[in-house]
Amino acid sequence: MYNKYGTNNSYHNVNQYLVKEIMDASPEELLIKVYDFAIAKAKLNNLEKTNKAIQNLIDALNFSTDEVKEISNGLLSLYKFCQDKMRQKDNEIVVKILSDLRESWTEAIKKRHAKAG
């Protein structure tokens, strides 16, 4: 059913849920969500949304110390490669790369939490 603003109430409720979920998420959870979004859009061959998500990953890279600069430069190269491959409509390789990176991040986050806990 539509409310007085002409929007679907169930859609509005889902939006509120998503906003709360994002606002309550840790930086690690947000990173995984961006990967999930990019992977889903790459599977649909959605160039614009995939590349915007990858640009968010690029914007989050940290180049502040020599220790992380090398890793960030490697990720930057992979992200740029993925953006180029999306433009070439080669989304299968993009899905593979982003899925592998997501898995690596998930494992690193688990190990970090295990050490902290």
Buried (B, 14 or more C-beta within 10 A) or exposed (E): EEEEEEEEEEEEEEEEEEEEEEEEEEEBEEBBBBBBBBBBBBBEBBBEBBBBBBEBBBEEBEEEEEEEEEEBEEBBEBBEBBBEBBEEEBBEBBBEBBBEBBEEBBEEBEEEEEEEE
